[in-house]
């Protein structure tokens, strides 16, 4: 294999010299520049096999330089390794979005640098390389080549918009319920007033007649007064009864019309509420699908990591908190899938990822490096297991977490034929995409 060429872009002379010596120990030719603009000028005439890019530099920083390189068709295919002291999930997501193949600390050890170069196809060594401990570099090439997943702010924005929409529908429903209740209250009040108005009429009492001069006249008047009073009372009572019957008939007709109108309005209001409830359910379903789509864009995990590690716990905790705030009730299903890697080694010494340039047809076995462990697809960190067992977000919120292991049965990306001429590096790149945990939301039916 001809010597490869690497370009180091760093404003620190010490960092450039240190990395240059380590690379030259692996027979890699090295060119160095001290600014991002110098790197762009360099790439006009020269195409290196790999670029090591510092992040913080005067003028154009490393991320801006990576963006400019990836937007130029003449340089877009050159692998770029971020060579920096920064880290964290946010930094990894930004580097992946811009097209970097990985992140490497400036204090990297020679053995780890060799592993990076070997995985990128820059060096070849048939000797078995056993890492001394956890790696401090991150190779983004083992993640799926998909659009960058929405960040935490994007998911929060989706949740906020859907929550506002649901809140508006709730306010409209409360307003319509209140309007219907007031309408029925007014109708009951009118009927009660009518009953009070139709109570028994009071009798009229004739004024007393004072005496006259003649005794017979007085006696006659005394005898006529009760008769006249009774006749007049009977006549007035008859008229009042006829009037009352007419009022009752009129009010009964009016009440019947109002009842029919109220019934029609109630049916219309119920239809309107049902329509808004259906729309709210559709919006909630769209929100849940958007959340799961966004999360599943970053579902792959490192081959040496548990499927449900502390890093996965942070994502699940944040997701359950957001779902609880939105009032979600149902099941959060976490489905693990294993990548079927090209492995080298034997049963006695164990199996590891095959060398990058090994033809895939020469792989010793196809599977997962940790396939000897029981329930490998359901492995959990201690913190993750404690969260499932004790957290109120899971046990008292109406949200149930279900873990399902599909092993190798559902690859996201199909594998090439095993007898093809592709390298183990390309095969394991596909296996890394399939080595993932996917999220599915299953709301409870009302």
Secondary structure, 3 states (H helix, E strand, C coil): CCCCEEEEECCCHHHHHHHHHHHHCCCCEEEEECCHHHHHHHCCCCCCCEEEECCCCCCCCHHHHHHHHHHCCCCCCCEEEEECCCCCHHHHHHHHHHCCCEEECCCCCHHHHHHHHHHCCCCCCCCCCCCCCCCCCEEHHHCCCCCCCCCHHHHHHHHHHHHHHHHHHHHHHHHHHHHHHHHHHHHHHHHHHHHHHCCCCCCCCCCCCCCCCCHHHHHHHHHHHHHHHHHHHHHHHHHHHHHHHHHHHHHHHHHHHHHHHHHHHHHHHHHHHHHHHHHHHHHHHHHHHHHHHHHHCCCECCCCCCCECHHHHHHHHHHHHHHHHCCCCEEEEEEEECCCEEEEEECCCEEEECCCCCEHHHCCEEECCCCCCCCHHHCECHHHHHHHHHCHHHHCCCEEEEEEECCCCCCCCCCCCCCCCCEHHHHHHHHHHHCEEEEEEEECCC
